[in-house]
Amino acid sequence: MTEDAEAKLQAVFRAALELPPHANVTRAGQREVASWDSLAHAMLMLAIESEFGLAIDAADQIRLTSYPSIRDYLEERVGSGGRGLP
């Protein structure tokens, strides 16, 4: 993932989960972040879809409950077909 894409993902996390601007989200998980409830999760998924130009199916949304899992997912999805993350 490029530095730009990583920065975008971190910004999306902070905005969707209402975290401070400099919060380290690289290890964030649904159980550790108090504001990460079901509504925040839906908002996070929508924001990621919008920012990265992809659709995340419901089965994947259920398992994407941490920053590392979402980052890995994006690397697999957007990185497939030789396109790479922006």
N, CA, C and O atoms as a CHARMM CRD file, in Angstrom:
* protein
*
  344
    1    1 MET  N      0.85600  -1.17400   0.00000 PROA 1      0.00000
    2    1 MET  CA     0.00000   0.00000   0.00000 PROA 1      0.00000
    3    1 MET  C      0.90100   1.23500   0.00000 PROA 1      0.00000
    4    1 MET  O      1.87300   1.30100   0.75300 PROA 1      0.00000
    5    2 THR  N      0.57800   2.19900  -0.83700 PROA 2      0.00000
    6    2 THR  CA     1.37200   3.42100  -0.88600 PROA 2      0.00000
    7    2 THR  C      1.15600   4.24000   0.38600 PROA 2      0.00000
    8    2 THR  O      0.17900   4.04100   1.10700 PROA 2      0.00000
    9    3 GLU  N      2.07600   5.15700   0.65000 PROA 3      0.00000
   10    3 GLU  CA     1.92400   6.02500   1.81200 PROA 3      0.00000
   11    3 GLU  C      0.65800   6.86000   1.70700 PROA 3      0.00000
   12    3 GLU  O     -0.01900   7.10100   2.70600 PROA 3      0.00000
   13    4 ASP  N      0.34200   7.30000   0.49200 PROA 4      0.00000
   14    4 ASP  CA    -0.85800   8.10000   0.27000 PROA 4      0.00000
   15    4 ASP  C     -2.12600   7.29300   0.58800 PROA 4      0.00000
   16    4 ASP  O     -3.03900   7.79100   1.24700 PROA 4      0.00000
   17    5 ALA  N     -2.16900   6.05700   0.11400 PROA 5      0.00000
   18    5 ALA  CA    -3.33300   5.20400   0.38000 PROA 5      0.00000
   19    5 ALA  C     -3.45300   4.90000   1.86800 PROA 5      0.00000
   20    5 ALA  O     -4.55300   4.88500   2.42000 PROA 5      0.00000
   21    6 GLU  N     -2.31100   4.65600   2.51400 PROA 6      0.00000
   22    6 GLU  CA    -2.30500   4.39100   3.96000 PROA 6      0.00000
   23    6 GLU  C     -2.83000   5.60900   4.72000 PROA 6      0.00000
   24    6 GLU  O     -3.62300   5.46900   5.65100 PROA 6      0.00000
   25    7 ALA  N     -2.39300   6.78700   4.32600 PROA 7      0.00000
   26    7 ALA  CA    -2.85500   8.01700   4.97100 PROA 7      0.00000
   27    7 ALA  C     -4.35700   8.20700   4.76600 PROA 7      0.00000
   28    7 ALA  O     -5.06100   8.62000   5.68700 PROA 7      0.00000
   29    8 LYS  N     -4.84700   7.90800   3.56800 PROA 8      0.00000
   30    8 LYS  CA    -6.28400   8.01500   3.29900 PROA 8      0.00000
   31    8 LYS  C     -7.07300   7.04800   4.17400 PROA 8      0.00000
   32    8 LYS  O     -8.10200   7.41400   4.74200 PROA 8      0.00000
   33    9 LEU  N     -6.59100   5.81500   4.28000 PROA 9      0.00000
   34    9 LEU  CA    -7.29300   4.82800   5.09500 PROA 9      0.00000
   35    9 LEU  C     -7.32800   5.26700   6.55400 PROA 9      0.00000
   36    9 LEU  O     -8.36000   5.15400   7.21500 PROA 9      0.00000
   37   10 GLN  N     -6.21400   5.76400   7.04900 PROA 10     0.00000
   38   10 GLN  CA    -6.17400   6.22600   8.43700 PROA 10     0.00000
   39   10 GLN  C     -7.12400   7.40100   8.64500 PROA 10     0.00000
   40   10 GLN  O     -7.79700   7.47700   9.67300 PROA 10     0.00000
   41   11 ALA  N     -7.18300   8.31300   7.68400 PROA 11     0.00000
   42   11 ALA  CA    -8.09600   9.45500   7.79300 PROA 11     0.00000
   43   11 ALA  C     -9.55300   8.99700   7.78600 PROA 11     0.00000
   44   11 ALA  O    -10.38100   9.52900   8.52500 PROA 11     0.00000
   45   12 VAL  N     -9.86100   8.00900   6.94900 PROA 12     0.00000
   46   12 VAL  CA   -11.22000   7.45800   6.90300 PROA 12     0.00000
   47   12 VAL  C    -11.57700   6.85600   8.25600 PROA 12     0.00000
   48   12 VAL  O    -12.68000   7.07400   8.75700 PROA 12     0.00000
   49   13 PHE  N    -10.65600   6.10200   8.85200 PROA 13     0.00000
   50   13 PHE  CA   -10.88200   5.50900  10.17200 PROA 13     0.00000
   51   13 PHE  C    -11.17700   6.58200  11.20400 PROA 13     0.00000
   52   13 PHE  O    -12.15700   6.49000  11.94400 PROA 13     0.00000
   53   14 ARG  N    -10.32900   7.59600  11.25400 PROA 14     0.00000
   54   14 ARG  CA   -10.50900   8.65000  12.25800 PROA 14     0.00000
   55   14 ARG  C    -11.84400   9.36000  12.09000 PROA 14     0.00000
   56   14 ARG  O    -12.52700   9.64600  13.07300 PROA 14     0.00000
   57   15 ALA  N    -12.21400   9.64300  10.85800 PROA 15     0.00000
   58   15 ALA  CA   -13.47900  10.35000  10.61600 PROA 15     0.00000
   59   15 ALA  C    -14.68200   9.47500  10.96900 PROA 15     0.00000
   60   15 ALA  O    -15.58400   9.92100  11.67800 PROA 15     0.00000
   61   16 ALA  N    -14.70200   8.24100  10.48100 PROA 16     0.00000
   62   16 ALA  CA   -15.85300   7.36300  10.69500 PROA 16     0.00000
   63   16 ALA  C    -16.03000   6.99400  12.16000 PROA 16     0.00000
   64   16 ALA  O    -17.15400   6.83000  12.63500 PROA 16     0.00000
   65   17 LEU  N    -14.90600   6.86300  12.87900 PROA 17     0.00000
   66   17 LEU  CA   -14.97500   6.45100  14.27700 PROA 17     0.00000
   67   17 LEU  C    -14.86500   7.62400  15.24000 PROA 17     0.00000
   68   17 LEU  O    -14.78600   7.43900  16.45500 PROA 17     0.00000
   69   18 GLU  N    -14.86000   8.83700  14.68300 PROA 18     0.00000
   70   18 GLU  CA   -14.80500  10.06200  15.48400 PROA 18     0.00000
   71   18 GLU  C    -13.63300  10.05100  16.45900 PROA 18     0.00000
   72   18 GLU  O    -13.79800  10.27800  17.65800 PROA 18     0.00000
   73   19 LEU  N    -12.44700   9.78400  15.91900 PROA 19     0.00000
   74   19 LEU  CA   -11.22500   9.75100  16.71800 PROA 19     0.00000
   75   19 LEU  C    -10.44400  11.04200  16.51700 PROA 19     0.00000
   76   19 LEU  O    -10.61700  11.71900  15.50400 PROA 19     0.00000
   77   20 PRO  N     -9.58700  11.38900  17.47100 PROA 20     0.00000
   78   20 PRO  CA    -8.77800  12.60500  17.33600 PROA 20     0.00000
   79   20 PRO  C     -7.88700  12.54600  16.08600 PROA 20     0.00000
   80   20 PRO  O     -7.53400  11.45900  15.62800 PROA 20     0.00000
   81   21 PRO  N     -7.52800  13.70400  15.54000 PROA 21     0.00000
   82   21 PRO  CA    -6.75700  13.76000  14.29300 PROA 21     0.00000
   83   21 PRO  C     -5.43200  12.99500  14.30500 PROA 21     0.00000
   84   21 PRO  O     -4.99600  12.50800  13.26200 PROA 21     0.00000
   85   22 HSD  N     -4.80400  12.88600  15.43900 PROA 22     0.00000
   86   22 HSD  CA    -3.50400  12.21000  15.49000 PROA 22     0.00000
   87   22 HSD  C     -3.55900  10.84400  16.16700 PROA 22     0.00000
   88   22 HSD  O     -2.52000  10.29100  16.52600 PROA 22     0.00000
   89   23 ALA  N     -4.75000  10.29900  16.34300 PROA 23     0.00000
   90   23 ALA  CA    -4.88700   8.97900  16.96500 PROA 23     0.00000
   91   23 ALA  C     -4.23600   7.91700  16.08200 PROA 23     0.00000
   92   23 ALA  O     -4.42300   7.90700  14.86500 PROA 23     0.00000
   93   24 ASN  N     -3.47300   7.02900  16.70500 PROA 24     0.00000
   94   24 ASN  CA    -2.85900   5.91500  15.98000 PROA 24     0.00000
   95   24 ASN  C     -3.91900   4.83800  15.79600 PROA 24     0.00000
   96   24 ASN  O     -4.34500   4.19900  16.75800 PROA 24     0.00000
   97   25 VAL  N     -4.33700   4.64700  14.55400 PROA 25     0.00000
   98   25 VAL  CA    -5.38700   3.67400  14.26600 PROA 25     0.00000
   99   25 VAL  C     -4.84200   2.37200  13.68900 PROA 25     0.00000
  100   25 VAL  O     -5.61500   1.46200  13.38900 PROA 25     0.00000
  101   26 THR  N     -3.53300   2.26900  13.52900 PROA 26     0.00000
  102   26 THR  CA    -2.95500   1.11800  12.83000 PROA 26     0.00000
  103   26 THR  C     -3.17300  -0.21100  13.54800 PROA 26     0.00000
  104   26 THR  O     -3.00200  -1.27200  12.94800 PROA 26     0.00000
  105   27 ARG  N     -3.54500  -0.16400  14.81100 PROA 27     0.00000
  106   27 ARG  CA    -3.84000  -1.39600  15.56000 PROA 27     0.00000
  107   27 ARG  C     -5.27000  -1.40800  16.08800 PROA 27     0.00000
  108   27 ARG  O     -5.63200  -2.23500  16.92500 PROA 27     0.00000
  109   28 ALA  N     -6.06600  -0.48700  15.58800 PROA 28     0.00000
  110   28 ALA  CA    -7.45100  -0.35300  16.06800 PROA 28     0.00000
  111   28 ALA  C     -8.27300  -1.58500  15.72100 PROA 28     0.00000
  112   28 ALA  O     -8.15300  -2.16200  14.64000 PROA 28     0.00000
  113   29 GLY  N     -9.11000  -1.96400  16.67300 PROA 29     0.00000
  114   29 GLY  CA   -10.03400  -3.06800  16.47300 PROA 29     0.00000
  115   29 GLY  C    -11.38000  -2.71100  17.05700 PROA 29     0.00000
  116   29 GLY  O    -11.48400  -1.82900  17.91000 PROA 29     0.00000
  117   30 GLN  N    -12.40300  -3.38900  16.60300 PROA 30     0.00000
  118   30 GLN  CA   -13.75400  -3.07500  17.05400 PROA 30     0.00000
  119   30 GLN  C    -13.90100  -3.21600  18.56600 PROA 30     0.00000
  120   30 GLN  O    -14.65800  -2.46600  19.18200 PROA 30     0.00000
  121   31 ARG  N    -13.20700  -4.14300  19.15800 PROA 31     0.00000
  122   31 ARG  CA   -13.32600  -4.34200  20.61000 PROA 31     0.00000
  123   31 ARG  C    -12.58000  -3.28300  21.41800 PROA 31     0.00000
  124   31 ARG  O    -12.92400  -3.01900  22.57000 PROA 31     0.00000
  125   32 GLU  N    -11.55700  -2.67600  20.81100 PROA 32     0.00000
  126   32 GLU  CA   -10.73700  -1.70300  21.54000 PROA 32     0.00000
  127   32 GLU  C    -11.22300  -0.26100  21.39900 PROA 32     0.00000
  128   32 GLU  O    -10.89200   0.58700  22.22800 PROA 32     0.00000
  129   33 VAL  N    -11.99200   0.01700  20.37400 PROA 33     0.00000
  130   33 VAL  CA   -12.43600   1.39200  20.11300 PROA 33     0.00000
  131   33 VAL  C    -13.89900   1.53500  20.53700 PROA 33     0.00000
  132   33 VAL  O    -14.79500   0.96000  19.92000 PROA 33     0.00000
  133   34 ALA  N    -14.12100   2.29900  21.58200 PROA 34     0.00000
  134   34 ALA  CA   -15.46700   2.42500  22.15700 PROA 34     0.00000
  135   34 ALA  C    -16.49100   2.95800  21.16000 PROA 34     0.00000
  136   34 ALA  O    -17.65500   2.56100  21.19300 PROA 34     0.00000
  137   35 SER  N    -16.06400   3.85100  20.27900 PROA 35     0.00000
  138   35 SER  CA   -17.00800   4.44600  19.32300 PROA 35     0.00000
  139   35 SER  C    -17.33000   3.53500  18.14000 PROA 35     0.00000
  140   35 SER  O    -18.17500   3.87300  17.31100 PROA 35     0.00000
  141   36 TRP  N    -16.66700   2.38700  18.05700 PROA 36     0.00000
  142   36 TRP  CA   -16.85500   1.47500  16.91400 PROA 36     0.00000
  143   36 TRP  C    -18.03100   0.53800  17.18900 PROA 36     0.00000
  144   36 TRP  O    -17.84800  -0.64100  17.48900 PROA 36     0.00000
  145   37 ASP  N    -19.22500   1.08000  17.08300 PROA 37     0.00000
  146   37 ASP  CA   -20.43400   0.28000  17.24200 PROA 37     0.00000
  147   37 ASP  C    -20.95000  -0.11400  15.86300 PROA 37     0.00000
  148   37 ASP  O    -20.26800   0.12300  14.86600 PROA 37     0.00000
  149   38 SER  N    -22.12400  -0.70400  15.78300 PROA 38     0.00000
  150   38 SER  CA   -22.63000  -1.19600  14.50200 PROA 38     0.00000
  151   38 SER  C    -22.86500  -0.06500  13.49400 PROA 38     0.00000
  152   38 SER  O    -22.60800  -0.23500  12.30200 PROA 38     0.00000
  153   39 LEU  N    -23.34500   1.07400  13.96300 PROA 39     0.00000
  154   39 LEU  CA   -23.56000   2.20400  13.06200 PROA 39     0.00000
  155   39 LEU  C    -22.22300   2.74400  12.55000 PROA 39     0.00000
  156   39 LEU  O    -22.08200   3.03100  11.36100 PROA 39     0.00000
  157   40 ALA  N    -21.25300   2.88000  13.43700 PROA 40     0.00000
  158   40 ALA  CA   -19.93200   3.35700  13.02900 PROA 40     0.00000
  159   40 ALA  C    -19.29200   2.37600  12.04600 PROA 40     0.00000
  160   40 ALA  O    -18.58700   2.78600  11.12400 PROA 40     0.00000
  161   41 HSD  N    -19.53800   1.08800  12.24500 PROA 41     0.00000
  162   41 HSD  CA   -18.98600   0.08000  11.33100 PROA 41     0.00000
  163   41 HSD  C    -19.58300   0.25500   9.93200 PROA 41     0.00000
  164   41 HSD  O    -18.86300   0.20300   8.93400 PROA 41     0.00000
  165   42 ALA  N    -20.88300   0.46000   9.86600 PROA 42     0.00000
  166   42 ALA  CA   -21.52800   0.67800   8.56400 PROA 42     0.00000
  167   42 ALA  C    -20.99100   1.94700   7.90400 PROA 42     0.00000
  168   42 ALA  O    -20.74100   1.96100   6.69800 PROA 42     0.00000
  169   43 MET  N    -20.81500   3.00100   8.68200 PROA 43     0.00000
  170   43 MET  CA   -20.27300   4.25400   8.14900 PROA 43     0.00000
  171   43 MET  C    -18.83000   4.06300   7.67000 PROA 43     0.00000
  172   43 MET  O    -18.43300   4.61100   6.64200 PROA 43     0.00000
  173   44 LEU  N    -18.06300   3.29200   8.41400 PROA 44     0.00000
  174   44 LEU  CA   -16.68100   3.01300   8.03100 PROA 44     0.00000
  175   44 LEU  C    -16.63200   2.25000   6.71500 PROA 44     0.00000
  176   44 LEU  O    -15.85100   2.59400   5.82900 PROA 44     0.00000
  177   45 MET  N    -17.45800   1.22200   6.58100 PROA 45     0.00000
  178   45 MET  CA   -17.47700   0.43900   5.34100 PROA 45     0.00000
  179   45 MET  C    -17.87500   1.31000   4.14900 PROA 45     0.00000
  180   45 MET  O    -17.26400   1.21800   3.08400 PROA 45     0.00000
  181   46 LEU  N    -18.89600   2.15300   4.32200 PROA 46     0.00000
  182   46 LEU  CA   -19.33100   3.04400   3.24200 PROA 46     0.00000
  183   46 LEU  C    -18.23100   4.03700   2.86300 PROA 46     0.00000
  184   46 LEU  O    -18.01100   4.31400   1.68400 PROA 46     0.00000
  185   47 ALA  N    -17.55400   4.56000   3.86300 PROA 47     0.00000
  186   47 ALA  CA   -16.48300   5.52700   3.59900 PROA 47     0.00000
  187   47 ALA  C    -15.31700   4.87000   2.86100 PROA 47     0.00000
  188   47 ALA  O    -14.72900   5.47400   1.96400 PROA 47     0.00000
  189   48 ILE  N    -14.98400   3.63900   3.23300 PROA 48     0.00000
  190   48 ILE  CA   -13.90600   2.92100   2.55200 PROA 48     0.00000
  191   48 ILE  C    -14.31200   2.63300   1.10700 PROA 48     0.00000
  192   48 ILE  O    -13.51400   2.81200   0.18700 PROA 48     0.00000
  193   49 GLU  N    -15.53700   2.19200   0.91300 PROA 49     0.00000
  194   49 GLU  CA   -16.01800   1.94300  -0.45100 PROA 49     0.00000
  195   49 GLU  C    -15.90600   3.20000  -1.30300 PROA 49     0.00000
  196   49 GLU  O    -15.44600   3.14600  -2.44400 PROA 49     0.00000
  197   50 SER  N    -16.31600   4.30500  -0.75800 PROA 50     0.00000
  198   50 SER  CA   -16.28100   5.57100  -1.48900 PROA 50     0.00000
  199   50 SER  C    -14.84900   6.01300  -1.76700 PROA 50     0.00000
  200   50 SER  O    -14.52300   6.39500  -2.89100 PROA 50     0.00000
  201   51 GLU  N    -14.01300   5.96400  -0.77200 PROA 51     0.00000
  202   51 GLU  CA   -12.63000   6.44900  -0.91000 PROA 51     0.00000
  203   51 GLU  C    -11.80200   5.60600  -1.87100 PROA 51     0.00000
  204   51 GLU  O    -10.98000   6.13100  -2.62200 PROA 51     0.00000
  205   52 PHE  N    -12.02700   4.29100  -1.84000 PROA 52     0.00000
  206   52 PHE  CA   -11.19200   3.39600  -2.63900 PROA 52     0.00000
  207   52 PHE  C    -11.89900   2.84700  -3.87800 PROA 52     0.00000
  208   52 PHE  O    -11.32500   2.04200  -4.61200 PROA 52     0.00000
  209   53 GLY  N    -13.13700   3.27600  -4.11300 PROA 53     0.00000
  210   53 GLY  CA   -13.84000   2.91400  -5.33600 PROA 53     0.00000
  211   53 GLY  C    -14.11400   1.43500  -5.49600 PROA 53     0.00000
  212   53 GLY  O    -13.87200   0.86100  -6.55700 PROA 53     0.00000
  213   54 LEU  N    -14.62000   0.81900  -4.44100 PROA 54     0.00000
  214   54 LEU  CA   -14.96400  -0.59900  -4.51200 PROA 54     0.00000
  215   54 LEU  C    -16.20000  -0.88500  -3.69200 PROA 54     0.00000
  216   54 LEU  O    -16.63200  -0.05900  -2.88900 PROA 54     0.00000
  217   55 ALA  N    -16.76800  -2.06500  -3.89800 PROA 55     0.00000
  218   55 ALA  CA   -17.92100  -2.51700  -3.12000 PROA 55     0.00000
  219   55 ALA  C    -17.46000  -3.65500  -2.21700 PROA 55     0.00000
  220   55 ALA  O    -16.78500  -4.58100  -2.66700 PROA 55     0.00000
  221   56 ILE  N    -17.82400  -3.57900  -0.95700 PROA 56     0.00000
  222   56 ILE  CA   -17.46600  -4.62000   0.00900 PROA 56     0.00000
  223   56 ILE  C    -18.73300  -5.40900   0.30400 PROA 56     0.00000
  224   56 ILE  O    -19.71100  -4.85500   0.80500 PROA 56     0.00000
  225   57 ASP  N    -18.71900  -6.71200  -0.00800 PROA 57     0.00000
  226   57 ASP  CA   -19.93800  -7.49700   0.21900 PROA 57     0.00000
  227   57 ASP  C    -20.15700  -7.73400   1.70800 PROA 57     0.00000
  228   57 ASP  O    -19.23600  -7.60600   2.51500 PROA 57     0.00000
  229   58 ALA  N    -21.37900  -8.07800   2.05200 PROA 58     0.00000
  230   58 ALA  CA   -21.79500  -8.20800   3.45400 PROA 58     0.00000
  231   58 ALA  C    -20.95300  -9.21700   4.22500 PROA 58     0.00000
  232   58 ALA  O    -20.61100  -8.98100   5.38300 PROA 58     0.00000
  233   59 ALA  N    -20.61900 -10.33100   3.59900 PROA 59     0.00000
  234   59 ALA  CA   -19.81600 -11.35400   4.28400 PROA 59     0.00000
  235   59 ALA  C    -18.44800 -10.80200   4.66200 PROA 59     0.00000
  236   59 ALA  O    -17.93700 -11.08000   5.74700 PROA 59     0.00000
  237   60 ASP  N    -17.86200 -10.02600   3.76800 PROA 60     0.00000
  238   60 ASP  CA   -16.56500  -9.42300   4.07900 PROA 60     0.00000
  239   60 ASP  C    -16.70300  -8.34600   5.15200 PROA 60     0.00000
  240   60 ASP  O    -15.84800  -8.23400   6.03000 PROA 60     0.00000
  241   61 GLN  N    -17.76200  -7.56300   5.08700 PROA 61     0.00000
  242   61 GLN  CA   -17.96100  -6.51200   6.07700 PROA 61     0.00000
  243   61 GLN  C    -18.01000  -7.07500   7.49400 PROA 61     0.00000
  244   61 GLN  O    -17.52800  -6.44700   8.43600 PROA 61     0.00000
  245   62 ILE  N    -18.58800  -8.24500   7.63300 PROA 62     0.00000
  246   62 ILE  CA   -18.70400  -8.86600   8.95900 PROA 62     0.00000
  247   62 ILE  C    -17.34400  -9.22200   9.53200 PROA 62     0.00000
  248   62 ILE  O    -17.13500  -9.11400  10.74100 PROA 62     0.00000
  249   63 ARG  N    -16.41600  -9.64300   8.68200 PROA 63     0.00000
  250   63 ARG  CA   -15.10200 -10.06500   9.18200 PROA 63     0.00000
  251   63 ARG  C    -14.07600  -8.94000   9.26300 PROA 63     0.00000
  252   63 ARG  O    -13.00900  -9.11600   9.85000 PROA 63     0.00000
  253   64 LEU  N    -14.38900  -7.79600   8.68200 PROA 64     0.00000
  254   64 LEU  CA   -13.45600  -6.66900   8.67900 PROA 64     0.00000
  255   64 LEU  C    -13.65400  -5.83000   9.93500 PROA 64     0.00000
  256   64 LEU  O    -14.32700  -4.79900   9.90600 PROA 64     0.00000
  257   65 THR  N    -13.06500  -6.27900  11.03300 PROA 65     0.00000
  258   65 THR  CA   -13.30100  -5.65000  12.32600 PROA 65     0.00000
  259   65 THR  C    -12.03900  -5.06900  12.95700 PROA 65     0.00000
  260   65 THR  O    -11.99500  -4.83800  14.16600 PROA 65     0.00000
  261   66 SER  N    -11.01700  -4.83300  12.14100 PROA 66     0.00000
  262   66 SER  CA    -9.81000  -4.19700  12.65100 PROA 66     0.00000
  263   66 SER  C     -9.10200  -3.47700  11.50600 PROA 66     0.00000
  264   66 SER  O     -9.31100  -3.78400  10.33200 PROA 66     0.00000
  265   67 TYR  N     -8.27400  -2.52900  11.87100 PROA 67     0.00000
  266   67 TYR  CA    -7.50800  -1.81900  10.85500 PROA 67     0.00000
  267   67 TYR  C     -6.63300  -2.78900  10.06500 PROA 67     0.00000
  268   67 TYR  O     -6.63800  -2.73500   8.83500 PROA 67     0.00000
  269   68 PRO  N     -5.87100  -3.68500  10.73200 PROA 68     0.00000
  270   68 PRO  CA    -5.03500  -4.61000   9.96100 PROA 68     0.00000
  271   68 PRO  C     -5.83600  -5.48700   8.98600 PROA 68     0.00000
  272   68 PRO  O     -5.38900  -5.72200   7.86400 PROA 68     0.00000
  273   69 SER  N     -7.00800  -5.96900   9.40100 PROA 69     0.00000
  274   69 SER  CA    -7.78600  -6.82400   8.50400 PROA 69     0.00000
  275   69 SER  C     -8.31600  -6.02200   7.30900 PROA 69     0.00000
  276   69 SER  O     -8.38200  -6.54000   6.19400 PROA 69     0.00000
  277   70 ILE  N     -8.68600  -4.78100   7.53800 PROA 70     0.00000
  278   70 ILE  CA    -9.17600  -3.93800   6.45000 PROA 70     0.00000
  279   70 ILE  C     -8.03200  -3.56200   5.51000 PROA 70     0.00000
  280   70 ILE  O     -8.20000  -3.56200   4.29000 PROA 70     0.00000
  281   71 ARG  N     -6.88700  -3.24800   6.07000 PROA 71     0.00000
  282   71 ARG  CA    -5.72700  -2.92100   5.23800 PROA 71     0.00000
  283   71 ARG  C     -5.35900  -4.10700   4.35100 PROA 71     0.00000
  284   71 ARG  O     -5.12800  -3.94200   3.15300 PROA 71     0.00000
  285   72 ASP  N     -5.30300  -5.30200   4.94000 PROA 72     0.00000
  286   72 ASP  CA    -4.98800  -6.51500   4.16400 PROA 72     0.00000
  287   72 ASP  C     -6.03500  -6.75200   3.07600 PROA 72     0.00000
  288   72 ASP  O     -5.69700  -7.10300   1.94500 PROA 72     0.00000
  289   73 TYR  N     -7.30000  -6.55700   3.42600 PROA 73     0.00000
  290   73 TYR  CA    -8.38900  -6.72800   2.46200 PROA 73     0.00000
  291   73 TYR  C     -8.20600  -5.78700   1.27500 PROA 73     0.00000
  292   73 TYR  O     -8.33700  -6.19500   0.12100 PROA 73     0.00000
  293   74 LEU  N     -7.90600  -4.54100   1.56600 PROA 74     0.00000
  294   74 LEU  CA    -7.71300  -3.57000   0.48600 PROA 74     0.00000
  295   74 LEU  C     -6.51800  -3.94100  -0.38800 PROA 74     0.00000
  296   74 LEU  O     -6.57000  -3.79800  -1.60900 PROA 74     0.00000
  297   75 GLU  N     -5.46300  -4.40800   0.22800 PROA 75     0.00000
  298   75 GLU  CA    -4.29400  -4.83100  -0.55000 PROA 75     0.00000
  299   75 GLU  C     -4.66600  -5.96400  -1.49900 PROA 75     0.00000
  300   75 GLU  O     -4.24400  -5.97200  -2.65500 PROA 75     0.00000
  301   76 GLU  N     -5.45300  -6.91500  -1.01400 PROA 76     0.00000
  302   76 GLU  CA    -5.87000  -8.05200  -1.84800 PROA 76     0.00000
  303   76 GLU  C     -6.82500  -7.60300  -2.95500 PROA 76     0.00000
  304   76 GLU  O     -6.65200  -7.96900  -4.11800 PROA 76     0.00000
  305   77 ARG  N     -7.82600  -6.81200  -2.58800 PROA 77     0.00000
  306   77 ARG  CA    -8.86300  -6.40800  -3.54500 PROA 77     0.00000
  307   77 ARG  C     -8.36500  -5.42000  -4.58200 PROA 77     0.00000
  308   77 ARG  O     -8.50700  -5.64400  -5.78500 PROA 77     0.00000
  309   78 VAL  N     -7.79600  -4.35300  -4.12500 PROA 78     0.00000
  310   78 VAL  CA    -7.38600  -3.30100  -5.03800 PROA 78     0.00000
  311   78 VAL  C     -6.05400  -3.66000  -5.68700 PROA 78     0.00000
  312   78 VAL  O     -5.75300  -3.21400  -6.79400 PROA 78     0.00000
  313   79 GLY  N     -5.27100  -4.45800  -5.00000 PROA 79     0.00000
  314   79 GLY  CA    -3.98900  -4.86600  -5.54600 PROA 79     0.00000
  315   79 GLY  C     -4.10100  -5.96800  -6.58700 PROA 79     0.00000
  316   79 GLY  O     -3.13000  -6.24200  -7.29300 PROA 79     0.00000
  317   80 SER  N     -5.28100  -6.61700  -6.70500 PROA 80     0.00000
  318   80 SER  CA    -5.44200  -7.69600  -7.66300 PROA 80     0.00000
  319   80 SER  C     -5.52300  -7.14600  -9.06900 PROA 80     0.00000
  320   80 SER  O     -5.94500  -6.00800  -9.27800 PROA 80     0.00000
  321   81 GLY  N     -5.12400  -7.94400 -10.02000 PROA 81     0.00000
  322   81 GLY  CA    -5.18300  -7.52700 -11.40100 PROA 81     0.00000
  323   81 GLY  C     -4.08500  -6.54400 -11.77700 PROA 81     0.00000
  324   81 GLY  O     -4.14000  -5.92200 -12.83800 PROA 81     0.00000
  325   82 GLY  N     -3.08300  -6.40400 -10.90400 PROA 82     0.00000
  326   82 GLY  CA    -1.95300  -5.55100 -11.20000 PROA 82     0.00000
  327   82 GLY  C     -2.22100  -4.06200 -11.06800 PROA 82     0.00000
  328   82 GLY  O     -1.37700  -3.25100 -11.44900 PROA 82     0.00000
  329   83 ARG  N     -3.38900  -3.68300 -10.53100 PROA 83     0.00000
  330   83 ARG  CA    -3.71600  -2.25800 -10.43600 PROA 83     0.00000
  331   83 ARG  C     -2.99900  -1.58200  -9.26500 PROA 83     0.00000
  332   83 ARG  O     -2.58400  -0.42800  -9.37100 PROA 83     0.00000
  333   84 GLY  N     -2.85800  -2.28800  -8.17300 PROA 84     0.00000
  334   84 GLY  CA    -2.23000  -1.69100  -6.98600 PROA 84     0.00000
  335   84 GLY  C     -3.11400  -0.62000  -6.36900 PROA 84     0.00000
  336   84 GLY  O     -4.00600  -0.08200  -7.02600 PROA 84     0.00000
  337   85 LEU  N     -2.86400  -0.32200  -5.12400 PROA 85     0.00000
  338   85 LEU  CA    -3.60800   0.74400  -4.46700 PROA 85     0.00000
  339   85 LEU  C     -3.06800   2.07900  -4.91800 PROA 85     0.00000
  340   85 LEU  O     -1.87000   2.21800  -5.16600 PROA 85     0.00000
  341   86 PRO  N     -3.92900   3.04800  -5.02400 PROA 86     0.00000
  342   86 PRO  CA    -3.48600   4.37600  -5.44400 PROA 86     0.00000
  343   86 PRO  C     -2.47600   4.96000  -4.48700 PROA 86     0.00000
  344   86 PRO  O     -2.00000   6.07600  -4.69600 PROA 86     0.00000
